[in-house]
Amino acid sequence: MSDNVYKKIEIVGSSTTSIEDAIENAISRAGESLDNLGWFEVTETRGYIEDGKVIHYQVTLKIGFTLED
């Protein structure tokens, strides 16, 4: 294992479909502006209810990536 340095950020993804889709949306968007994404951790999950049905999902993620030399 090399002596890498990592950075960790926190972002929030959302979806009207599912928690998994909210995670994928967040990671996909982060990958557009960040390189070397390596892992993620879901720290919060929440949703919105309307008329007794879940209408929106939100997840807070910590995403880790390797800093470039």
C-alpha positions in Angstrom: 0.0 0.0 0.0 1.4 3.4 -0.9 1.5 6.5 1.3 -1.5 8.3 -0.2 -3.3 11.3 1.3 -7.0 11.4 1.2 -9.7 14.0 1.5 -13.2 13.5 2.7 -16.2 15.7 1.8 -19.9 15.7 2.6 -22.6 16.0 0.0 -26.3 15.3 -0.2 -28.0 13.4 -3.0 -31.7 13.2 -3.7 -34.2 11.3 -5.8 -37.9 10.8 -6.2 -37.3 7.1 -7.0 -35.2 5.5 -4.2 -32.4 5.8 -1.6 -30.1 3.9 -3.9 -30.9 6.3 -6.7 -30.1 9.3 -4.4 -26.7 7.7 -3.6 -26.0 7.1 -7.3 -27.0 10.7 -8.2 -24.7 12.1 -5.6 -21.7 10.0 -6.6 -22.2 10.6 -10.3 -22.4 14.3 -9.8 -19.3 14.4 -7.5 -17.4 12.4 -10.1 -18.0 15.2 -12.6 -15.7 17.5 -10.7 -13.6 15.3 -8.5 -11.0 12.6 -9.5 -9.9 9.5 -7.7 -13.2 8.8 -5.8 -12.6 5.8 -3.6 -15.3 5.2 -1.1 -18.5 6.6 0.4 -20.4 6.4 3.7 -24.1 7.1 4.2 -24.4 9.2 7.4 -28.0 10.3 7.2 -31.2 9.2 5.4 -34.4 11.1 5.2 -37.5 11.4 3.1 -40.5 13.5 2.5 -44.1 12.3 2.9 -47.1 13.6 1.1 -50.6 12.2 1.5 -49.2 9.2 3.3 -46.7 8.3 0.6 -42.9 8.8 0.3 -42.4 11.3 -2.5 -38.7 12.2 -2.1 -35.5 10.6 -0.7 -32.4 12.4 0.6 -29.1 10.9 1.7 -26.1 12.6 3.2 -22.8 11.0 2.1 -19.2 11.3 3.1 -17.1 10.7 0.0 -13.4 9.9 0.2 -10.9 10.5 -2.6 -7.1 10.3 -3.1 -5.3 13.6 -3.5 -3.1 13.8 -6.5 0.7 14.4 -6.2 
